[in-house]
């Protein structure tokens, strides 16, 4: 048996992802009957970006999803938008908030083109997300970022401080350590994931694209560790000016516990 097989078949990883569902409810209101939510596309930097905008409240929140594996399979998913932020999209008080969720380039329905993984791919995502917000005529926004989306949120807040009011991130990190690389390598082969984790993503992406994209994600973080000593966005942290709430799962099997204290130390207005 693979040493981490139990982690992926009803063990700590699935438990951690299930726990994150409850984190998602931090801004929920009492459920009500909702009209049909329709995703749209807009051209940003020559890429057709899939997004969803709901509500007309004065506070705008941009939702930034995680990587392929973090597209939670607890829901009947159709893409990153629904897999990571379904509760907020359906139940957020729309008179108080305007919610925008997107599929990053190459994820969900923001295809073609296929996902690209340069060493700066999350920085590129931050730039495209900022232009998406601008294209939608939005000004001051708050950020809700999970996993890779949390990293993108930190970069966006650092590069565009005039546009970001507040930020909530969880499962995020500014660098990677060797023990995390070992975890990434151990889960490179998606055929060894549990059916519960794998099936919805195969249905969305197809077996080949899912495997190839996830493998290239792993390759990119290996390269970041070897070529940049694991640095993803350390230099961005002191530039973040907005009030920031940082959450971290104590049983998170993907992110080392040290990241929470590092982020709290280097992001000034954080807790």
ZIVEN-V601726 format. One record per residue. N is the residue number from 1. SS is DSSP state (alpha for helix, beta for strand, coil for the rest). Layout:
{{N/SS} {N/SS}}
This chain:
{{1/coil} {2/coil} {3/coil} {4/coil} {5/alpha} {6/alpha} {7/alpha} {8/alpha} {9/coil} {10/coil} {11/coil} {12/alpha} {13/alpha} {14/alpha} {15/alpha} {16/alpha} {17/alpha} {18/alpha} {19/alpha} {20/alpha} {21/alpha} {22/alpha} {23/alpha} {24/alpha} {25/alpha} {26/alpha} {27/alpha} {28/coil} {29/coil} {30/coil} {31/coil} {32/coil} {33/coil} {34/coil} {35/coil} {36/coil} {37/coil} {38/coil} {39/coil} {40/beta} {41/beta} {42/beta} {43/beta} {44/beta} {45/coil} {46/coil} {47/beta} {48/beta} {49/beta} {50/beta} {51/beta} {52/beta} {53/beta} {54/beta} {55/coil} {56/coil} {57/coil} {58/coil} {59/beta} {60/beta} {61/beta} {62/beta} {63/beta} {64/beta} {65/coil} {66/coil} {67/coil} {68/alpha} {69/alpha} {70/alpha} {71/coil} {72/coil} {73/coil} {74/coil} {75/coil} {76/coil} {77/coil} {78/coil} {79/coil} {80/alpha} {81/alpha} {82/alpha} {83/alpha} {84/alpha} {85/alpha} {86/alpha} {87/alpha} {88/alpha} {89/alpha} {90/alpha} {91/alpha} {92/coil} {93/coil} {94/coil} {95/coil} {96/coil} {97/beta} {98/beta} {99/beta} {100/beta} {101/beta} {102/beta} {103/coil} {104/coil} {105/coil} {106/coil} {107/coil} {108/coil} {109/coil} {110/coil} {111/coil} {112/coil} {113/coil} {114/coil} {115/coil} {116/coil} {117/coil} {118/coil} {119/coil} {120/coil} {121/alpha} {122/alpha} {123/alpha} {124/alpha} {125/alpha} {126/alpha} {127/alpha} {128/alpha} {129/alpha} {130/alpha} {131/alpha} {132/alpha} {133/alpha} {134/alpha} {135/alpha} {136/coil} {137/coil} {138/coil} {139/coil} {140/coil} {141/beta} {142/beta} {143/beta} {144/beta} {145/beta} {146/beta} {147/coil} {148/alpha} {149/alpha} {150/alpha} {151/alpha} {152/alpha} {153/alpha} {154/alpha} {155/alpha} {156/alpha} {157/alpha} {158/alpha} {159/alpha} {160/coil} {161/alpha} {162/alpha} {163/alpha} {164/beta} {165/beta} {166/beta} {167/beta} {168/beta} {169/beta} {170/beta} {171/coil} {172/coil} {173/coil} {174/coil} {175/beta} {176/coil} {177/coil} {178/alpha} {179/alpha} {180/alpha} {181/alpha} {182/alpha} {183/alpha} {184/alpha} {185/alpha} {186/alpha} {187/coil} {188/coil} {189/coil} {190/alpha} {191/alpha} {192/alpha} {193/coil} {194/coil} {195/alpha} {196/alpha} {197/alpha} {198/alpha} {199/alpha} {200/alpha} {201/alpha} {202/alpha} {203/alpha} {204/alpha} {205/alpha} {206/coil} {207/alpha} {208/alpha} {209/alpha} {210/alpha} {211/alpha} {212/alpha} {213/alpha} {214/alpha} {215/alpha} {216/alpha} {217/alpha} {218/alpha} {219/alpha} {220/alpha} {221/alpha} {222/alpha} {223/alpha} {224/alpha} {225/alpha} {226/alpha} {227/alpha} {228/alpha} {229/coil} {230/coil} {231/beta} {232/coil} {233/coil} {234/alpha} {235/alpha} {236/alpha} {237/alpha} {238/coil} {239/coil} {240/coil} {241/coil} {242/coil} {243/beta} {244/beta} {245/beta} {246/beta} {247/beta} {248/coil} {249/coil} {250/coil} {251/coil} {252/coil} {253/coil} {254/coil} {255/coil} {256/coil} {257/coil} {258/alpha} {259/alpha} {260/alpha} {261/alpha} {262/alpha} {263/alpha} {264/alpha} {265/alpha} {266/alpha} {267/coil} {268/coil} {269/coil} {270/beta} {271/coil}}
